[in-house]
């Protein structure tokens, strides 16, 4: 391919035969040296996802989704809180007995009885969580900082004494000060050496720039202990915060299929995996081509539809109606650029190829492609008439036209 304006394409990190993203992502001023080559996914669909209002998994659904998450390639699966119900305990036991590649992780409050239920469920790894916010602790839990630390440290040590691997997860951390967070995490790390720690923006209130700074600070405190990031999407910044955390050197991201979770939900697993793999060439361990299958599976089980405009899995992502983009797509593809009017080819995430659709914004290229795909004979003078009729019908119905509707228009022109 011809090199234009000193912008090479072949062999560049932002371009391949299946994608075309921004060269600006890879500028040394943008991508710091702390950016890792690999980030693992800790999926919380079965725990935090179940906190979506009105949603509860059956025992079989929990198992089926857990198996699908394992097949997807997530590193660890947060399977729920065993203390909540017997069916969770049974489901977790079934998943543990399958000896899956992913870690099966039970979620526990900083309480001995929570940990005992996790042991009964058969896991060898738990998350121990507690608020890391002085106001939340004082008013909601009636503990001061010393009591908080005693509760967390004693719980982690108890779990470790039972042979469990432990991740410490603070929640509501971002509504406190950085100094307070550092104080708590440093003490927990010093006294217990957990397997990993989690910085949680429980209410999506930290800007990406703030997240970058906090993760970098926590990485210094943690040393060789992995730092993970858990974020909700109150202001639509969850994915931006994830990228910021990755630039700062985060080791793992907590996410859920279809962005399930309390209120606005967690950052979506499918969006995290696609963004890190495609935009930044970072290995997540996820088999991207399986994303479409599992997201549809979860949507069907929950009866929560995927929004048509949703990144990665929305139905409109790989549809083109407007005439100008369709024309550009055709010409760029003829020049050898496959990902012309989308950042990546649909096949990367297990989707069908880009569809040219017809509606009120369509042009000549759309109609001609549609005719060719349907193998309908036409003369060049038919195109103008068809375009005019397609536009009128599309604007009348305010949606894309069906194949049958187009054939009806075609027949009215060719009769």
C-alpha positions, 0 to 999 in steps of 0.5 A: 500500500502506498505510504501517504503523508509519512503514515505507514500502514503495513506492519503498523500497530494501529493497522492490520487486515482486520482493523484500523485504529488511531496511530495516536494511541501509540505515541510515547507521549500517550502510552507510558512505559507503565502500560503492560503487555497483558491485562487479565479479566476478572469477570463479576457477572455472576456476583455483581451482575446478579445485583442488577435490580430484579435479577437472580441466577438459577443454579443451572444458569450460574453453572452454564454462564460460568462454563461459558466465561471459562471458555471465553478465556477470563482468568477468574470468575467471581461466582457469587456470595455462598452465604446468600443461598444454598443454590449458590453453594451448590452451583459453586461446588459444581463449577469447582468440581469441573476443574476449569482453567479459570479461578473460581472465586467466592465473594465474602464480606470481612466476616468469618461466617462468609468465609466459612460458607466459601470453604463449604462451597469448595473454592480455594480463592476468595475476595474479602471486601470492606468499605475503604471510606471513613464516612461509610465506615463510621456511619454504615458500619460503626467502625473507625479506621483502627477497627476497620483494619482489625476487621479486614486483617483478621478476616484475611488471616483467617481465610489464609489459615484455612488455605485460601488465596485472598484478594482484598477489595476495598469498596467506595474507595474513590469517595475518600481521599488518596491518603486514606486509601493508601494508608489502609491498603499499605497496612493490609499489604504489610500485615497479610500479603494478599494475592492481589488488591482491588481499587474500586470506584463503586459509584463511577465518580473518579475521572479517568485522569484521577484513576490513572494517578491512583493506580500508579500510586497503589502500584508503588505501594503494592510492589509485586502484588497485582493491582486490580480495578473495579468500576461502575458507569454512572457518568459513562466513563467506565471504559475511559477509566479502564484505559487510564488504569491500564496506562498506569500499569493495572494488572487486572480489570473487573467487568461483567457481560453486557455491563450488568451490575448495580445501577448503571452496571459494571464496565462490560467485559466485551468492551474491555476485551475488545478495546484493550486487544484492538485499540492497544494490542494488549493481551487479555486472554479473551477469545474475542470471536466468542464474545457475541455468543456469550453476550447473546446467551446472557441477554436471553437468560436475563431478558435484558436486551442489548441496546442496538447502539451498544459497542461491540455487540449492538446490532447497528455497529455493523450496519451502514445506511448513509450514502457517503460512508458507503461510498467511502467504504467501497473505495477504501476496500478497493484500495485494500483497506478492509476495516474502512468504515468500522474500526475493526471487522465484525469477524474479530468479535464473532459478528456477521460482516458489515451490512449495507442497509437502505433508508432515508439517508441512502445513496446510489452506492447502497442501492447498487450494492443491494441490487447486486447482492440480490442479483436483480437486473437493472439499468443505470437509469433505474438507480436514480429512481430507486434511490428517490423511492428508497429515501421517501420510504425510509423517511416515511417509516423512519427506519431501515427498509426490509428486503421485501420492501425494497423488492416491492419498490424494485418491482414498481420501477421495473414493471 
